[in-house]
Amino acid sequence: MISSQQDAMFSKKFELHNMTISIYYVIPNENHSLYLKYDIKKISKDTLLLNNGIRNLIFVKDEKSHI
């Protein structure tokens, strides 16, 4: 998905702790970097906390999802 000539949206999908995580980000981003780093902490059996250095994102496993 392209929102302008300068912005491009990308997605990253990976498996962690039996959960499928999809992260969507725009380049250029808030860090003004092409490299995105996420610190991921498991805070319960079905909840992860993702931090990209600017904001925290909470990911909760959806038992109904079959992705």
Backbone as JSON, one array per atom type, in Angstrom:
{
  "sequence": "MISSQQDAMFSKKFELHNMTISIYYVIPNENHSLYLKYDIKKISKDTLLLNNGIRNLIFVKDEKSHI",
  "N": [[0.84, -1.17, 0.0], [0.67, 2.13, -0.89], [0.86, 5.35, 0.25], [1.75, 7.85, -0.46], [4.16, 9.4, -2.66], [6.45, 9.35, -1.17], [5.99, 7.76, 1.05], [5.82, 4.39, 2.06], [4.11, 1.4, 2.82], [4.84, -1.43, 4.75], [4.77, -4.87, 5.73], [5.38, -7.17, 8.4], [5.49, -10.46, 9.34], [5.51, -12.88, 11.85], [6.18, -15.8, 13.88], [5.8, -16.34, 17.32], [6.06, -17.67, 20.49], [3.92, -19.45, 19.96], [2.14, -17.72, 18.71], [0.89, -15.79, 16.05], [2.18, -12.92, 14.73], [1.55, -9.86, 13.24], [3.03, -7.04, 11.98], [2.65, -3.79, 10.9], [4.19, -1.21, 9.15], [5.34, 2.09, 8.27], [7.49, 3.48, 5.92], [9.19, 6.46, 5.25], [9.69, 6.25, 8.84], [8.8, 7.0, 12.31], [11.26, 6.96, 13.58], [12.89, 7.76, 11.62], [14.26, 5.89, 10.1], [15.29, 3.03, 8.21], [15.48, 0.64, 9.42], [13.81, -1.31, 11.71], [13.39, -2.06, 15.07], [12.17, -4.3, 17.47], [11.5, -4.78, 20.84], [10.46, -7.54, 22.57], [8.31, -8.78, 24.99], [7.01, -11.39, 26.88], [4.1, -11.23, 28.65], [2.0, -12.6, 29.74], [0.36, -15.82, 29.41], [-0.93, -15.56, 26.97], [-0.41, -13.03, 26.01], [1.58, -10.5, 24.61], [4.04, -7.93, 24.91], [5.09, -5.45, 22.85], [7.72, -3.29, 21.99], [8.84, -0.56, 20.21], [10.73, 1.34, 20.69], [9.58, 3.79, 20.59], [6.84, 3.55, 21.07], [4.61, 1.44, 22.98], [3.17, -1.66, 22.12], [0.45, -3.8, 22.5], [-0.11, -7.2, 22.17], [-2.56, -9.56, 21.91], [-3.38, -12.92, 21.99], [-5.72, -14.31, 19.82], [-8.06, -16.63, 20.23], [-10.02, -17.43, 18.46], [-9.06, -16.88, 16.0], [-7.75, -18.19, 12.98], [-5.42, -17.85, 11.57]],
  "CA": [[0.0, 0.0, 0.0], [1.46, 3.35, -1.0], [0.01, 6.49, 0.56], [2.28, 8.98, -1.22], [5.39, 8.99, -3.35], [7.53, 9.2, -0.2], [5.66, 6.8, 2.1], [5.48, 3.04, 1.63], [3.74, 0.57, 3.95], [5.36, -2.78, 4.7], [4.31, -5.71, 6.83], [6.27, -8.23, 8.87], [4.7, -11.47, 10.03], [6.37, -13.91, 12.42], [5.61, -16.64, 14.93], [6.49, -16.23, 18.59], [5.28, -18.25, 21.59], [2.7, -20.0, 19.36], [1.27, -16.64, 18.28], [1.27, -15.15, 14.79], [2.18, -11.48, 14.92], [1.71, -9.06, 12.03], [3.35, -5.64, 12.27], [2.62, -2.95, 9.71], [4.91, 0.03, 9.41], [5.49, 2.99, 7.14], [8.83, 4.03, 5.69], [9.99, 6.68, 6.47], [8.93, 6.09, 10.07], [9.05, 7.99, 13.36], [12.69, 6.95, 13.91], [13.6, 8.19, 10.4], [15.18, 4.78, 9.86], [14.77, 1.89, 7.46], [15.61, -0.52, 10.28], [12.91, -1.27, 12.85], [13.73, -3.04, 16.1], [11.13, -4.47, 18.46], [11.76, -5.56, 22.04], [9.22, -8.28, 22.8], [8.28, -9.41, 26.3], [5.79, -12.16, 27.15], [3.61, -10.79, 29.95], [1.11, -13.65, 30.22], [0.41, -16.95, 28.47], [-1.49, -15.21, 25.67], [-0.23, -11.6, 25.78], [2.94, -10.02, 24.4], [4.25, -6.49, 24.87], [6.09, -5.09, 21.84], [8.15, -1.9, 22.1], [9.72, -0.21, 19.09], [11.54, 2.46, 21.09], [8.75, 4.99, 20.62], [5.56, 3.24, 21.71], [4.34, 0.06, 23.35], [2.05, -2.29, 21.46], [0.02, -5.01, 23.19], [-0.64, -8.21, 21.26], [-3.27, -10.6, 22.65], [-3.72, -14.04, 21.12], [-7.15, -14.48, 19.57], [-8.3, -18.06, 20.1], [-10.92, -17.66, 17.34], [-8.35, -16.64, 14.74], [-7.11, -19.38, 12.42], [-4.43, -17.36, 10.6]],
  "C": [[0.89, 1.23, 0.0], [0.53, 4.53, -0.75], [0.49, 7.78, -0.1], [3.54, 8.52, -1.92], [6.53, 8.77, -2.36], [7.25, 8.14, 0.85], [5.31, 5.45, 1.48], [5.16, 2.21, 2.87], [4.23, -0.85, 3.71], [4.76, -3.58, 5.85], [5.36, -6.75, 7.15], [5.42, -9.18, 9.67], [5.66, -12.52, 10.57], [5.64, -14.65, 13.52], [6.46, -16.5, 16.19], [5.58, -16.75, 19.69], [3.92, -18.76, 21.1], [1.68, -18.94, 18.98], [1.79, -16.11, 16.95], [1.11, -13.66, 14.96], [2.39, -10.81, 13.57], [1.95, -7.62, 12.46], [3.36, -4.89, 10.95], [3.32, -1.64, 10.04], [5.11, 0.8, 8.11], [6.93, 3.47, 7.09], [8.66, 5.32, 4.9], [9.1, 6.63, 7.71], [9.35, 7.14, 11.09], [10.52, 8.07, 13.74], [13.52, 7.51, 12.77], [14.66, 7.15, 10.03], [14.5, 3.73, 8.99], [14.79, 0.63, 8.29], [14.68, -0.35, 11.48], [13.26, -2.39, 13.81], [12.58, -3.1, 17.1], [11.67, -5.28, 19.62], [10.44, -6.21, 22.4], [9.32, -8.98, 24.15], [6.95, -10.14, 26.46], [5.31, -11.79, 28.54], [2.52, -11.69, 30.53], [1.12, -14.76, 29.17], [-0.11, -16.61, 27.09], [-1.33, -13.72, 25.32], [1.25, -11.26, 25.65], [2.94, -8.5, 24.43], [5.38, -6.22, 23.89], [6.43, -3.62, 22.0], [9.11, -1.62, 20.97], [10.59, 1.0, 19.41], [10.77, 3.76, 21.18], [7.43, 4.71, 21.34], [5.49, 1.76, 22.03], [3.11, -0.42, 22.6], [1.72, -3.57, 22.22], [-0.56, -5.95, 22.16], [-1.27, -9.3, 22.11], [-3.68, -11.67, 21.66], [-5.23, -14.18, 21.03], [-7.39, -15.96, 19.31], [-9.2, -18.37, 18.9], [-10.22, -17.52, 15.99], [-7.66, -17.91, 14.27], [-6.08, -18.99, 11.38], [-3.14, -18.13, 10.79]]
}
